[in-house]
């Protein structure tokens, strides 16, 4: 297989292929992973009863995964990545900061995946009799994992789409076995439980680790679909491809958390709910699912780095990205700070992601889905998306306003906003960020004429 050379540049009509239902397998293969299971255990760890956790999981994913469907619609219509489309709202230079945030988003999840892959590999080696696990062995495991991880993202879009289709069926079978093994042990009685404020924190967590964090990748994978692909099918398959696995696996994770108290540790804790004979298959499953998730993240992170204005080829960005992940993985593995790093990362994601979603979707509605693909890459005053000096200040101002609103109402391990404190610890940061940013953007753009998009070729 040849290495894909294309970055964020437009996909021509002659190069389009596939069907909208391919997105179902892409997102199912990506989201059917151990990380998703762990997110369910984290929801219960907040103090929610099992019924409360299920309610938070359903509500949070029902609100968040339609965002993935909506950000997938621009791909077939324009033929470029999600963060490249953001140039319409922020300007070609203003959008670079959002591309950089998008890159950081992917790096964080990739590093988290690499850490767990390393832990799973070391656990397998321990079961094989390799008990002396010093720094040298850990570094060797990290490097081998990185080399394996490099293959699919480097080869490109077609390989990723095909691999995720096969991964989906394997993951469904393995997680079904896990559900059967764990089911009889689950304590589902509605004892205890958390107050409303904690419930809102749980919903925010579900949204931030699910559809909200995946939304910036929507068009990265739909951009190869033909321009006349059914919009309803693109939206439906992309949204359901993530929604269904997240609800099922997070619920399974919540169920596991009622059996073992340290289920949030997917390597040494969560297997405690499983029979001994299934431990090795489970660890192998954990590694393969994490490789699958990181494949999607790594492919998109290279695109986001280009959207941030870093003029490198996509494959160079992928390699550089993986090198950074290896460094972060090493720090996390030798310092045992993984859980703290993950919780802080998930909490702070909301502050920039929610306002971005508000601006992006408001701009899409304002333009009625019509964009000039060539103009998105025109970095000159002639571009209708140029703004002032390459920055559209209405988008930037709306982003800042939304970030302030989200920060005021967030309740995370890293920071608790003053409005959250004043309301007993509630977390409406996502809604505040999306609504304030969206309304601010539309208000600032109300007198600006929308340039009609050119007819499709």
Secondary structure, 3 states (H helix, E strand, C coil): CCCCCCCCCCCCHHHCCCCCCHHHHHHHHHHCCHHHHHHHHHHHHCCCCHHHHHHHHHHHHHHHHHHHHHHHHHHHHHCCCHHHHCHHHHCCCCHHHHHHHHHHHHHHHHHHHHHHHHHHHHHHHHHCCCCCCCHHHHHHHHHHHHHHHHHHHHHCHHHHHHHHHHHHHHHHHHHHHHHHHHHCCCCCCCCCCCCHHHHHHHHHHHHHHCHHHHHHHHHHHHCCCCCCCCHHHHHHHHHHHHHHHHHHHHHHHHHHHCCCCCCCCCCCCHHHHCCHHHHHHHHHHHHHHHHHHHHHHHHHHHHHHHHCCCCCCHHHHHHHHHHHHHHHHHHHHHHCCHHHHHHHHHHHHHHHHHHHHHHHHHHHHHCCCCCCHHHHCCCCCCCCCCCECCECHHHHHHHHHHHHHHHHCCECCCCECHHHHHCCCCCCHHHHHHHHHHHHHHHHCCCCCCCCCCCCC
